[in-house]
Amino acid sequence: MEEEKINLRLDMDIQKLEAERLRKGKAKAEVDLDSLKTDYKKLRSSMRTAGLGKTSEQWREEIQEEKNKADR
């Protein structure tokens, strides 16, 4: 009976440690995700500023406008 109690306590301790490890991992993953989101927003902003975030249609229109200017 005493051995069972010891085993149950050990199992409980192991479960607590595993739960804590998972909580810490989840918290780290959330921090990493927030960091990635921030980096993505900065990248998109930089692309827009540099004019790299245009669609193919927008590029075609811009090229056509430049051609029209050159023809004038």
PDB file of N, CA, C, O and CB in Angstrom:
ATOM      1  N   MET A   1       0.822  -1.198   0.000  1.00  0.00           N
ATOM      2  CA  MET A   1       0.000   0.000   0.000  1.00  0.00           C
ATOM      3  C   MET A   1       0.867   1.264   0.000  1.00  0.00           C
ATOM      4  O   MET A   1       0.612   2.207  -0.749  1.00  0.00           O
ATOM      5  CB  MET A   1      -0.935  -0.003   1.211  1.00  0.00           C
ATOM      6  N   GLU A   2       1.878   1.264   0.840  1.00  0.00           N
ATOM      7  CA  GLU A   2       2.777   2.413   0.914  1.00  0.00           C
ATOM      8  C   GLU A   2       3.518   2.601  -0.407  1.00  0.00           C
ATOM      9  O   GLU A   2       3.734   3.731  -0.845  1.00  0.00           O
ATOM     10  CB  GLU A   2       3.780   2.240   2.068  1.00  0.00           C
ATOM     11  N   GLU A   3       3.900   1.513  -1.030  1.00  0.00           N
ATOM     12  CA  GLU A   3       4.588   1.575  -2.319  1.00  0.00           C
ATOM     13  C   GLU A   3       3.688   2.184  -3.386  1.00  0.00           C
ATOM     14  O   GLU A   3       4.158   2.937  -4.240  1.00  0.00           O
ATOM     15  CB  GLU A   3       5.046   0.177  -2.750  1.00  0.00           C
ATOM     16  N   GLU A   4       2.408   1.865  -3.343  1.00  0.00           N
ATOM     17  CA  GLU A   4       1.457   2.439  -4.304  1.00  0.00           C
ATOM     18  C   GLU A   4       1.357   3.952  -4.137  1.00  0.00           C
ATOM     19  O   GLU A   4       1.298   4.696  -5.116  1.00  0.00           O
ATOM     20  CB  GLU A   4       0.068   1.798  -4.135  1.00  0.00           C
ATOM     21  N   LYS A   5       1.338   4.395  -2.870  1.00  0.00           N
ATOM     22  CA  LYS A   5       1.271   5.837  -2.596  1.00  0.00           C
ATOM     23  C   LYS A   5       2.500   6.538  -3.164  1.00  0.00           C
ATOM     24  O   LYS A   5       2.399   7.605  -3.769  1.00  0.00           O
ATOM     25  CB  LYS A   5       1.158   6.102  -1.073  1.00  0.00           C
ATOM     26  N   ILE A   6       3.652   5.927  -2.961  1.00  0.00           N
ATOM     27  CA  ILE A   6       4.890   6.509  -3.469  1.00  0.00           C
ATOM     28  C   ILE A   6       4.847   6.580  -4.997  1.00  0.00           C
ATOM     29  O   ILE A   6       5.206   7.598  -5.589  1.00  0.00           O
ATOM     30  CB  ILE A   6       6.114   5.686  -2.997  1.00  0.00           C
ATOM     31  N   ASN A   7       4.409   5.503  -5.622  1.00  0.00           N
ATOM     32  CA  ASN A   7       4.308   5.485  -7.079  1.00  0.00           C
ATOM     33  C   ASN A   7       3.322   6.530  -7.593  1.00  0.00           C
ATOM     34  O   ASN A   7       3.572   7.202  -8.594  1.00  0.00           O
ATOM     35  CB  ASN A   7       3.892   4.103  -7.557  1.00  0.00           C
ATOM     36  N   LEU A   8       2.190   6.655  -6.885  1.00  0.00           N
ATOM     37  CA  LEU A   8       1.203   7.659  -7.285  1.00  0.00           C
ATOM     38  C   LEU A   8       1.765   9.074  -7.143  1.00  0.00           C
ATOM     39  O   LEU A   8       1.527   9.923  -8.002  1.00  0.00           O
ATOM     40  CB  LEU A   8      -0.074   7.513  -6.447  1.00  0.00           C
ATOM     41  N   ARG A   9       2.497   9.328  -6.079  1.00  0.00           N
ATOM     42  CA  ARG A   9       3.112  10.646  -5.889  1.00  0.00           C
ATOM     43  C   ARG A   9       4.137  10.921  -6.993  1.00  0.00           C
ATOM     44  O   ARG A   9       4.204  12.023  -7.537  1.00  0.00           O
ATOM     45  CB  ARG A   9       3.786  10.736  -4.497  1.00  0.00           C
ATOM     46  N   LEU A  10       4.921   9.912  -7.306  1.00  0.00           N
ATOM     47  CA  LEU A  10       5.897  10.077  -8.382  1.00  0.00           C
ATOM     48  C   LEU A  10       5.202  10.361  -9.705  1.00  0.00           C
ATOM     49  O   LEU A  10       5.621  11.241 -10.457  1.00  0.00           O
ATOM     50  CB  LEU A  10       6.777   8.828  -8.507  1.00  0.00           C
ATOM     51  N   ASP A  11       4.137   9.614  -9.988  1.00  0.00           N
ATOM     52  CA  ASP A  11       3.371   9.851 -11.213  1.00  0.00           C
ATOM     53  C   ASP A  11       2.801  11.270 -11.235  1.00  0.00           C
ATOM     54  O   ASP A  11       2.806  11.944 -12.266  1.00  0.00           O
ATOM     55  CB  ASP A  11       2.236   8.821 -11.343  1.00  0.00           C
ATOM     56  N   MET A  12       2.310  11.705 -10.075  1.00  0.00           N
ATOM     57  CA  MET A  12       1.741  13.040  -9.977  1.00  0.00           C
ATOM     58  C   MET A  12       2.830  14.095 -10.199  1.00  0.00           C
ATOM     59  O   MET A  12       2.606  15.078 -10.905  1.00  0.00           O
ATOM     60  CB  MET A  12       1.062  13.238  -8.605  1.00  0.00           C
ATOM     61  N   ASP A  13       3.981  13.898  -9.610  1.00  0.00           N
ATOM     62  CA  ASP A  13       5.091  14.835  -9.796  1.00  0.00           C
ATOM     63  C   ASP A  13       5.519  14.896 -11.260  1.00  0.00           C
ATOM     64  O   ASP A  13       5.787  15.973 -11.793  1.00  0.00           O
ATOM     65  CB  ASP A  13       6.284  14.433  -8.916  1.00  0.00           C
ATOM     66  N   ILE A  14       5.578  13.747 -11.894  1.00  0.00           N
ATOM     67  CA  ILE A  14       5.947  13.694 -13.311  1.00  0.00           C
ATOM     68  C   ILE A  14       4.924  14.445 -14.150  1.00  0.00           C
ATOM     69  O   ILE A  14       5.289  15.202 -15.049  1.00  0.00           O
ATOM     70  CB  ILE A  14       6.064  12.233 -13.793  1.00  0.00           C
ATOM     71  N   GLN A  15       3.648  14.238 -13.859  1.00  0.00           N
ATOM     72  CA  GLN A  15       2.594  14.937 -14.594  1.00  0.00           C
ATOM     73  C   GLN A  15       2.679  16.454 -14.399  1.00  0.00           C
ATOM     74  O   GLN A  15       2.490  17.220 -15.345  1.00  0.00           O
ATOM     75  CB  GLN A  15       1.220  14.430 -14.150  1.00  0.00           C
ATOM     76  N   LYS A  16       2.963  16.878 -13.169  1.00  0.00           N
ATOM     77  CA  LYS A  16       3.103  18.313 -12.894  1.00  0.00           C
ATOM     78  C   LYS A  16       4.277  18.900 -13.675  1.00  0.00           C
ATOM     79  O   LYS A  16       4.158  19.971 -14.272  1.00  0.00           O
ATOM     80  CB  LYS A  16       3.295  18.559 -11.383  1.00  0.00           C
ATOM     81  N   LEU A  17       5.404  18.199 -13.668  1.00  0.00           N
ATOM     82  CA  LEU A  17       6.568  18.674 -14.404  1.00  0.00           C
ATOM     83  C   LEU A  17       6.293  18.749 -15.902  1.00  0.00           C
ATOM     84  O   LEU A  17       6.686  19.707 -16.567  1.00  0.00           O
ATOM     85  CB  LEU A  17       7.760  17.771 -14.138  1.00  0.00           C
ATOM     86  N   GLU A  18       5.629  17.749 -16.416  1.00  0.00           N
ATOM     87  CA  GLU A  18       5.291  17.728 -17.850  1.00  0.00           C
ATOM     88  C   GLU A  18       4.341  18.878 -18.196  1.00  0.00           C
ATOM     89  O   GLU A  18       4.502  19.531 -19.227  1.00  0.00           O
ATOM     90  CB  GLU A  18       4.648  16.368 -18.239  1.00  0.00           C
ATOM     91  N   ALA A  19       3.351  19.122 -17.330  1.00  0.00           N
ATOM     92  CA  ALA A  19       2.404  20.214 -17.566  1.00  0.00           C
ATOM     93  C   ALA A  19       3.131  21.560 -17.547  1.00  0.00           C
ATOM     94  O   ALA A  19       2.864  22.429 -18.376  1.00  0.00           O
ATOM     95  CB  ALA A  19       1.275  20.196 -16.504  1.00  0.00           C
ATOM     96  N   GLU A  20       4.055  21.724 -16.590  1.00  0.00           N
ATOM     97  CA  GLU A  20       4.813  22.967 -16.515  1.00  0.00           C
ATOM     98  C   GLU A  20       5.689  23.155 -17.752  1.00  0.00           C
ATOM     99  O   GLU A  20       5.785  24.259 -18.286  1.00  0.00           O
ATOM    100  CB  GLU A  20       5.675  22.987 -15.253  1.00  0.00           C
ATOM    101  N   ARG A  21       6.322  22.085 -18.201  1.00  0.00           N
ATOM    102  CA  ARG A  21       7.153  22.148 -19.407  1.00  0.00           C
ATOM    103  C   ARG A  21       6.308  22.557 -20.613  1.00  0.00           C
ATOM    104  O   ARG A  21       6.739  23.369 -21.432  1.00  0.00           O
ATOM    105  CB  ARG A  21       7.838  20.785 -19.668  1.00  0.00           C
ATOM    106  N   LEU A  22       5.116  21.997 -20.716  1.00  0.00           N
ATOM    107  CA  LEU A  22       4.235  22.343 -21.830  1.00  0.00           C
ATOM    108  C   LEU A  22       3.774  23.799 -21.750  1.00  0.00           C
ATOM    109  O   LEU A  22       3.686  24.480 -22.772  1.00  0.00           O
ATOM    110  CB  LEU A  22       3.022  21.411 -21.851  1.00  0.00           C
ATOM    111  N   ARG A  23       3.480  24.277 -20.540  1.00  0.00           N
ATOM    112  CA  ARG A  23       3.071  25.681 -20.372  1.00  0.00           C
ATOM    113  C   ARG A  23       4.194  26.617 -20.802  1.00  0.00           C
ATOM    114  O   ARG A  23       3.955  27.608 -21.492  1.00  0.00           O
ATOM    115  CB  ARG A  23       2.673  25.966 -18.903  1.00  0.00           C
ATOM    116  N   LYS A  24       5.424  26.297 -20.389  1.00  0.00           N
ATOM    117  CA  LYS A  24       6.563  27.132 -20.768  1.00  0.00           C
ATOM    118  C   LYS A  24       6.771  27.106 -22.281  1.00  0.00           C
ATOM    119  O   LYS A  24       7.062  28.135 -22.891  1.00  0.00           O
ATOM    120  CB  LYS A  24       7.840  26.660 -20.047  1.00  0.00           C
ATOM    121  N   GLY A  25       6.620  25.936 -22.878  1.00  0.00           N
ATOM    122  CA  GLY A  25       6.759  25.825 -24.328  1.00  0.00           C
ATOM    123  C   GLY A  25       5.700  26.625 -25.060  1.00  0.00           C
ATOM    124  O   GLY A  25       5.977  27.264 -26.075  1.00  0.00           O
ATOM    125  N   LYS A  26       4.486  26.586 -24.537  1.00  0.00           N
ATOM    126  CA  LYS A  26       3.397  27.337 -25.160  1.00  0.00           C
ATOM    127  C   LYS A  26       3.661  28.836 -25.055  1.00  0.00           C
ATOM    128  O   LYS A  26       3.451  29.577 -26.016  1.00  0.00           O
ATOM    129  CB  LYS A  26       2.046  26.983 -24.504  1.00  0.00           C
ATOM    130  N   ALA A  27       4.119  29.277 -23.893  1.00  0.00           N
ATOM    131  CA  ALA A  27       4.409  30.700 -23.703  1.00  0.00           C
ATOM    132  C   ALA A  27       5.508  31.145 -24.656  1.00  0.00           C
ATOM    133  O   ALA A  27       5.412  32.223 -25.244  1.00  0.00           O
ATOM    134  CB  ALA A  27       4.819  30.984 -22.243  1.00  0.00           C
ATOM    135  N   LYS A  28       6.545  30.342 -24.818  1.00  0.00           N
ATOM    136  CA  LYS A  28       7.635  30.683 -25.732  1.00  0.00           C
ATOM    137  C   LYS A  28       7.124  30.730 -27.169  1.00  0.00           C
ATOM    138  O   LYS A  28       7.497  31.621 -27.932  1.00  0.00           O
ATOM    139  CB  LYS A  28       8.790  29.668 -25.606  1.00  0.00           C
ATOM    140  N   ALA A  29       6.279  29.783 -27.537  1.00  0.00           N
ATOM    141  CA  ALA A  29       5.728  29.761 -28.896  1.00  0.00           C
ATOM    142  C   ALA A  29       4.889  31.014 -29.158  1.00  0.00           C
ATOM    143  O   ALA A  29       4.921  31.569 -30.257  1.00  0.00           O
ATOM    144  CB  ALA A  29       4.872  28.491 -29.112  1.00  0.00           C
ATOM    145  N   GLU A  30       4.144  31.454 -28.150  1.00  0.00           N
ATOM    146  CA  GLU A  30       3.327  32.656 -28.315  1.00  0.00           C
ATOM    147  C   GLU A  30       4.205  33.898 -28.480  1.00  0.00           C
ATOM    148  O   GLU A  30       3.897  34.774 -29.289  1.00  0.00           O
ATOM    149  CB  GLU A  30       2.385  32.829 -27.114  1.00  0.00           C
ATOM    150  N   VAL A  31       5.286  33.973 -27.721  1.00  0.00           N
ATOM    151  CA  VAL A  31       6.216  35.100 -27.854  1.00  0.00           C
ATOM    152  C   VAL A  31       6.853  35.087 -29.243  1.00  0.00           C
ATOM    153  O   VAL A  31       6.972  36.128 -29.890  1.00  0.00           O
ATOM    154  CB  VAL A  31       7.313  35.044 -26.754  1.00  0.00           C
ATOM    155  N   ASP A  32       7.259  33.910 -29.690  1.00  0.00           N
ATOM    156  CA  ASP A  32       7.859  33.783 -31.019  1.00  0.00           C
ATOM    157  C   ASP A  32       6.871  34.187 -32.106  1.00  0.00           C
ATOM    158  O   ASP A  32       7.239  34.861 -33.068  1.00  0.00           O
ATOM    159  CB  ASP A  32       8.341  32.347 -31.255  1.00  0.00           C
ATOM    160  N   LEU A  33       5.616  33.773 -31.952  1.00  0.00           N
ATOM    161  CA  LEU A  33       4.590  34.121 -32.936  1.00  0.00           C
ATOM    162  C   LEU A  33       4.367  35.627 -32.976  1.00  0.00           C
ATOM    163  O   LEU A  33       4.251  36.210 -34.054  1.00  0.00           O
ATOM    164  CB  LEU A  33       3.272  33.399 -32.619  1.00  0.00           C
ATOM    165  N   ASP A  34       4.308  36.256 -31.812  1.00  0.00           N
ATOM    166  CA  ASP A  34       4.138  37.711 -31.775  1.00  0.00           C
ATOM    167  C   ASP A  34       5.312  38.404 -32.461  1.00  0.00           C
ATOM    168  O   ASP A  34       5.125  39.380 -33.187  1.00  0.00           O
ATOM    169  CB  ASP A  34       4.003  38.204 -30.320  1.00  0.00           C
ATOM    170  N   SER A  35       6.505  37.902 -32.231  1.00  0.00           N
ATOM    171  CA  SER A  35       7.690  38.479 -32.864  1.00  0.00           C
ATOM    172  C   SER A  35       7.624  38.327 -34.383  1.00  0.00           C
ATOM    173  O   SER A  35       7.955  39.255 -35.121  1.00  0.00           O
ATOM    174  CB  SER A  35       8.967  37.815 -32.319  1.00  0.00           C
ATOM    175  N   LEU A  36       7.197  37.157 -34.843  1.00  0.00           N
ATOM    176  CA  LEU A  36       7.058  36.940 -36.286  1.00  0.00           C
ATOM    177  C   LEU A  36       6.009  37.865 -36.892  1.00  0.00           C
ATOM    178  O   LEU A  36       6.199  38.389 -37.990  1.00  0.00           O
ATOM    179  CB  LEU A  36       6.693  35.483 -36.569  1.00  0.00           C
ATOM    180  N   LYS A  37       4.912  38.064 -36.183  1.00  0.00           N
ATOM    181  CA  LYS A  37       3.866  38.964 -36.676  1.00  0.00           C
ATOM    182  C   LYS A  37       4.399  40.387 -36.810  1.00  0.00           C
ATOM    183  O   LYS A  37       4.127  41.076 -37.793  1.00  0.00           O
ATOM    184  CB  LYS A  37       2.644  38.940 -35.736  1.00  0.00           C
ATOM    185  N   THR A  38       5.159  40.812 -35.808  1.00  0.00           N
ATOM    186  CA  THR A  38       5.741  42.154 -35.850  1.00  0.00           C
ATOM    187  C   THR A  38       6.713  42.283 -37.020  1.00  0.00           C
ATOM    188  O   THR A  38       6.683  43.269 -37.756  1.00  0.00           O
ATOM    189  CB  THR A  38       6.458  42.474 -34.524  1.00  0.00           C
ATOM    190  N   ASP A  39       7.570  41.286 -37.183  1.00  0.00           N
ATOM    191  CA  ASP A  39       8.529  41.311 -38.295  1.00  0.00           C
ATOM    192  C   ASP A  39       7.806  41.328 -39.638  1.00  0.00           C
ATOM    193  O   ASP A  39       8.223  42.030 -40.559  1.00  0.00           O
ATOM    194  CB  ASP A  39       9.474  40.096 -38.219  1.00  0.00           C
ATOM    195  N   TYR A  40       6.723  40.558 -39.753  1.00  0.00           N
ATOM    196  CA  TYR A  40       5.956  40.509 -40.997  1.00  0.00           C
ATOM    197  C   TYR A  40       5.349  41.880 -41.304  1.00  0.00           C
ATOM    198  O   TYR A  40       5.383  42.336 -42.447  1.00  0.00           O
ATOM    199  CB  TYR A  40       4.846  39.437 -40.907  1.00  0.00           C
ATOM    200  N   LYS A  41       4.796  42.532 -40.279  1.00  0.00           N
ATOM    201  CA  LYS A  41       4.205  43.857 -40.488  1.00  0.00           C
ATOM    202  C   LYS A  41       5.262  44.854 -40.945  1.00  0.00           C
ATOM    203  O   LYS A  41       5.013  45.665 -41.838  1.00  0.00           O
ATOM    204  CB  LYS A  41       3.529  44.357 -39.200  1.00  0.00           C
ATOM    205  N   LYS A  42       6.450  44.793 -40.328  1.00  0.00           N
ATOM    206  CA  LYS A  42       7.539  45.691 -40.729  1.00  0.00           C
ATOM    207  C   LYS A  42       7.958  45.417 -42.164  1.00  0.00           C
ATOM    208  O   LYS A  42       8.185  46.351 -42.933  1.00  0.00           O
ATOM    209  CB  LYS A  42       8.745  45.537 -39.788  1.00  0.00           C
ATOM    210  N   LEU A  43       8.062  44.157 -42.528  1.00  0.00           N
ATOM    211  CA  LEU A  43       8.441  43.786 -43.885  1.00  0.00           C
ATOM    212  C   LEU A  43       7.418  44.282 -44.893  1.00  0.00           C
ATOM    213  O   LEU A  43       7.788  44.853 -45.919  1.00  0.00           O
ATOM    214  CB  LEU A  43       8.600  42.274 -44.000  1.00  0.00           C
ATOM    215  N   ARG A  44       6.137  44.072 -44.616  1.00  0.00           N
ATOM    216  CA  ARG A  44       5.087  44.529 -45.536  1.00  0.00           C
ATOM    217  C   ARG A  44       5.134  46.043 -45.684  1.00  0.00           C
ATOM    218  O   ARG A  44       4.966  46.574 -46.782  1.00  0.00           O
ATOM    219  CB  ARG A  44       3.692  44.086 -45.038  1.00  0.00           C
ATOM    220  N   SER A  45       5.364  46.731 -44.576  1.00  0.00           N
ATOM    221  CA  SER A  45       5.450  48.190 -44.629  1.00  0.00           C
ATOM    222  C   SER A  45       6.640  48.625 -45.486  1.00  0.00           C
ATOM    223  O   SER A  45       6.521  49.538 -46.303  1.00  0.00           O
ATOM    224  CB  SER A  45       5.571  48.778 -43.205  1.00  0.00           C
ATOM    225  N   SER A  46       7.768  47.978 -45.299  1.00  0.00           N
ATOM    226  CA  SER A  46       8.953  48.301 -46.094  1.00  0.00           C
ATOM    227  C   SER A  46       8.714  48.025 -47.569  1.00  0.00           C
ATOM    228  O   SER A  46       9.135  48.799 -48.429  1.00  0.00           O
ATOM    229  CB  SER A  46      10.160  47.504 -45.602  1.00  0.00           C
ATOM    230  N   MET A  47       8.040  46.922 -47.857  1.00  0.00           N
ATOM    231  CA  MET A  47       7.757  46.585 -49.255  1.00  0.00           C
ATOM    232  C   MET A  47       6.851  47.636 -49.885  1.00  0.00           C
ATOM    233  O   MET A  47       7.057  48.036 -51.031  1.00  0.00           O
ATOM    234  CB  MET A  47       7.106  45.189 -49.356  1.00  0.00           C
ATOM    235  N   ARG A  48       5.841  48.085 -49.128  1.00  0.00           N
ATOM    236  CA  ARG A  48       4.955  49.112 -49.658  1.00  0.00           C
ATOM    237  C   ARG A  48       5.723  50.401 -49.899  1.00  0.00           C
ATOM    238  O   ARG A  48       5.542  51.054 -50.926  1.00  0.00           O
ATOM    239  CB  ARG A  48       3.783  49.361 -48.704  1.00  0.00           C
ATOM    240  N   THR A  49       6.579  50.767 -48.953  1.00  0.00           N
ATOM    241  CA  THR A  49       7.368  51.992 -49.081  1.00  0.00           C
ATOM    242  C   THR A  49       8.276  51.926 -50.299  1.00  0.00           C
ATOM    243  O   THR A  49       8.444  52.913 -51.015  1.00  0.00           O
ATOM    244  CB  THR A  49       8.199  52.230 -47.816  1.00  0.00           C
ATOM    245  N   ALA A  50       8.859  50.757 -50.527  1.00  0.00           N
ATOM    246  CA  ALA A  50       9.777  50.583 -51.661  1.00  0.00           C
ATOM    247  C   ALA A  50       9.038  50.300 -52.962  1.00  0.00           C
ATOM    248  O   ALA A  50       9.656  50.243 -54.025  1.00  0.00           O
ATOM    249  CB  ALA A  50      10.753  49.454 -51.375  1.00  0.00           C
ATOM    250  N   GLY A  51       7.734  50.124 -52.888  1.00  0.00           N
ATOM    251  CA  GLY A  51       6.954  49.853 -54.092  1.00  0.00           C
ATOM    252  C   GLY A  51       7.024  48.409 -54.537  1.00  0.00           C
ATOM    253  O   GLY A  51       6.698  48.097 -55.682  1.00  0.00           O
ATOM    254  N   LEU A  52       7.440  47.532 -53.658  1.00  0.00           N
ATOM    255  CA  LEU A  52       7.572  46.124 -54.041  1.00  0.00           C
ATOM    256  C   LEU A  52       6.306  45.319 -53.784  1.00  0.00           C
ATOM    257  O   LEU A  52       6.219  44.164 -54.199  1.00  0.00           O
ATOM    258  CB  LEU A  52       8.721  45.497 -53.297  1.00  0.00           C
ATOM    259  N   GLY A  53       5.339  45.898 -53.118  1.00  0.00           N
ATOM    260  CA  GLY A  53       4.135  45.164 -52.767  1.00  0.00           C
ATOM    261  C   GLY A  53       3.030  45.270 -53.794  1.00  0.00           C
ATOM    262  O   GLY A  53       1.866  45.031 -53.476  1.00  0.00           O
ATOM    263  N   LYS A  54       3.370  45.622 -55.014  1.00  0.00           N
ATOM    264  CA  LYS A  54       2.355  45.808 -56.053  1.00  0.00           C
ATOM    265  C   LYS A  54       1.974  44.486 -56.699  1.00  0.00           C
ATOM    266  O   LYS A  54       2.761  43.542 -56.758  1.00  0.00           O
ATOM    267  CB  LYS A  54       2.856  46.780 -57.117  1.00  0.00           C
ATOM    268  N   THR A  55       0.744  44.454 -57.179  1.00  0.00           N
ATOM    269  CA  THR A  55       0.295  43.281 -57.923  1.00  0.00           C
ATOM    270  C   THR A  55       0.791  43.382 -59.355  1.00  0.00           C
ATOM    271  O   THR A  55       1.260  44.435 -59.787  1.00  0.00           O
ATOM    272  CB  THR A  55      -1.252  43.150 -57.883  1.00  0.00           C
ATOM    273  N   SER A  56       0.685  42.298 -60.078  1.00  0.00           N
ATOM    274  CA  SER A  56       1.101  42.294 -61.492  1.00  0.00           C
ATOM    275  C   SER A  56       0.335  43.342 -62.279  1.00  0.00           C
ATOM    276  O   SER A  56       0.900  44.028 -63.131  1.00  0.00           O
ATOM    277  CB  SER A  56       0.887  40.901 -62.122  1.00  0.00           C
ATOM    278  N   GLU A  57      -0.936  43.462 -61.993  1.00  0.00           N
ATOM    279  CA  GLU A  57      -1.761  44.447 -62.698  1.00  0.00           C
ATOM    280  C   GLU A  57      -1.279  45.870 -62.405  1.00  0.00           C
ATOM    281  O   GLU A  57      -1.230  46.709 -63.304  1.00  0.00           O
ATOM    282  CB  GLU A  57      -3.243  44.295 -62.296  1.00  0.00           C
ATOM    283  N   GLN A  58      -0.929  46.135 -61.160  1.00  0.00           N
ATOM    284  CA  GLN A  58      -0.427  47.463 -60.816  1.00  0.00           C
ATOM    285  C   GLN A  58       0.892  47.743 -61.528  1.00  0.00           C
ATOM    286  O   GLN A  58       1.118  48.862 -61.989  1.00  0.00           O
ATOM    287  CB  GLN A  58      -0.248  47.594 -59.296  1.00  0.00           C
ATOM    288  N   TRP A  59       1.759  46.747 -61.624  1.00  0.00           N
ATOM    289  CA  TRP A  59       3.024  46.929 -62.348  1.00  0.00           C
ATOM    290  C   TRP A  59       2.755  47.199 -63.826  1.00  0.00           C
ATOM    291  O   TRP A  59       3.386  48.072 -64.421  1.00  0.00           O
ATOM    292  CB  TRP A  59       3.932  45.683 -62.186  1.00  0.00           C
ATOM    293  N   ARG A  60       1.820  46.454 -64.423  1.00  0.00           N
ATOM    294  CA  ARG A  60       1.484  46.660 -65.840  1.00  0.00           C
ATOM    295  C   ARG A  60       0.999  48.092 -66.070  1.00  0.00           C
ATOM    296  O   ARG A  60       1.405  48.756 -67.024  1.00  0.00           O
ATOM    297  CB  ARG A  60       0.401  45.648 -66.299  1.00  0.00           C
ATOM    298  N   GLU A  61       0.118  48.552 -65.171  1.00  0.00           N
ATOM    299  CA  GLU A  61      -0.402  49.914 -65.302  1.00  0.00           C
ATOM    300  C   GLU A  61       0.717  50.944 -65.188  1.00  0.00           C
ATOM    301  O   GLU A  61       0.766  51.902 -65.960  1.00  0.00           O
ATOM    302  CB  GLU A  61      -1.472  50.181 -64.238  1.00  0.00           C
ATOM    303  N   GLU A  62       1.607  50.747 -64.232  1.00  0.00           N
ATOM    304  CA  GLU A  62       2.706  51.696 -64.057  1.00  0.00           C
ATOM    305  C   GLU A  62       3.628  51.699 -65.274  1.00  0.00           C
ATOM    306  O   GLU A  62       4.059  52.758 -65.732  1.00  0.00           O
ATOM    307  CB  GLU A  62       3.506  51.360 -62.793  1.00  0.00           C
ATOM    308  N   ILE A  63       3.922  50.525 -65.788  1.00  0.00           N
ATOM    309  CA  ILE A  63       4.770  50.428 -66.984  1.00  0.00           C
ATOM    310  C   ILE A  63       4.090  51.113 -68.163  1.00  0.00           C
ATOM    311  O   ILE A  63       4.735  51.845 -68.915  1.00  0.00           O
ATOM    312  CB  ILE A  63       5.076  48.947 -67.325  1.00  0.00           C
ATOM    313  N   GLN A  64       2.797  50.879 -68.326  1.00  0.00           N
ATOM    314  CA  GLN A  64       2.059  51.504 -69.416  1.00  0.00           C
ATOM    315  C   GLN A  64       2.073  53.026 -69.282  1.00  0.00           C
ATOM    316  O   GLN A  64       2.237  53.737 -70.273  1.00  0.00           O
ATOM    317  CB  GLN A  64       0.616  50.987 -69.447  1.00  0.00           C
ATOM    318  N   GLU A  65       1.900  53.525 -68.054  1.00  0.00           N
ATOM    319  CA  GLU A  65       1.943  54.967 -67.827  1.00  0.00           C
ATOM    320  C   GLU A  65       3.314  55.533 -68.198  1.00  0.00           C
ATOM    321  O   GLU A  65       3.406  56.594 -68.816  1.00  0.00           O
ATOM    322  CB  GLU A  65       1.614  55.290 -66.360  1.00  0.00           C
ATOM    323  N   GLU A  66       4.369  54.828 -67.823  1.00  0.00           N
ATOM    324  CA  GLU A  66       5.719  55.291 -68.149  1.00  0.00           C
ATOM    325  C   GLU A  66       5.952  55.276 -69.661  1.00  0.00           C
ATOM    326  O   GLU A  66       6.586  56.179 -70.207  1.00  0.00           O
ATOM    327  CB  GLU A  66       6.772  54.416 -67.441  1.00  0.00           C
ATOM    328  N   LYS A  67       5.436  54.246 -70.330  1.00  0.00           N
ATOM    329  CA  LYS A  67       5.559  54.191 -71.793  1.00  0.00           C
ATOM    330  C   LYS A  67       4.833  55.369 -72.433  1.00  0.00           C
ATOM    331  O   LYS A  67       5.341  55.995 -73.363  1.00  0.00           O
ATOM    332  CB  LYS A  67       4.997  52.858 -72.340  1.00  0.00           C
ATOM    333  N   ASN A  68       3.624  55.667 -71.918  1.00  0.00           N
ATOM    334  CA  ASN A  68       2.850  56.787 -72.445  1.00  0.00           C
ATOM    335  C   ASN A  68       3.592  58.100 -72.244  1.00  0.00           C
ATOM    336  O   ASN A  68       3.604  58.952 -73.133  1.00  0.00           O
ATOM    337  CB  ASN A  68       1.476  56.850 -71.775  1.00  0.00           C
ATOM    338  N   LYS A  69       4.207  58.265 -71.087  1.00  0.00           N
ATOM    339  CA  LYS A  69       4.986  59.481 -70.821  1.00  0.00           C
ATOM    340  C   LYS A  69       6.159  59.592 -71.783  1.00  0.00           C
ATOM    341  O   LYS A  69       6.462  60.670 -72.295  1.00  0.00           O
ATOM    342  CB  LYS A  69       5.493  59.494 -69.369  1.00  0.00           C
ATOM    343  N   ALA A  70       6.803  58.478 -72.017  1.00  0.00           N
ATOM    344  CA  ALA A  70       7.966  58.479 -72.905  1.00  0.00           C
ATOM    345  C   ALA A  70       7.557  58.802 -74.350  1.00  0.00           C
ATOM    346  O   ALA A  70       8.314  59.442 -75.080  1.00  0.00           O
ATOM    347  CB  ALA A  70       8.681  57.115 -72.847  1.00  0.00           C
ATOM    348  N   ASP A  71       6.370  58.362 -74.757  1.00  0.00           N
ATOM    349  CA  ASP A  71       5.886  58.630 -76.110  1.00  0.00           C
ATOM    350  C   ASP A  71       5.541  60.101 -76.313  1.00  0.00           C
ATOM    351  O   ASP A  71       5.573  60.591 -77.442  1.00  0.00           O
ATOM    352  CB  ASP A  71       4.668  57.772 -76.407  1.00  0.00           C
ATOM    353  N   ARG A  72       5.218  60.802 -75.251  1.00  0.00           N
ATOM    354  CA  ARG A  72       4.808  62.204 -75.378  1.00  0.00           C
ATOM    355  C   ARG A  72       5.946  63.081 -75.581  1.00  0.00           C
ATOM    356  O   ARG A  72       5.777  64.293 -75.707  1.00  0.00           O
ATOM    357  CB  ARG A  72       4.059  62.659 -74.201  1.00  0.00           C
TER     358      ARG A  72
END
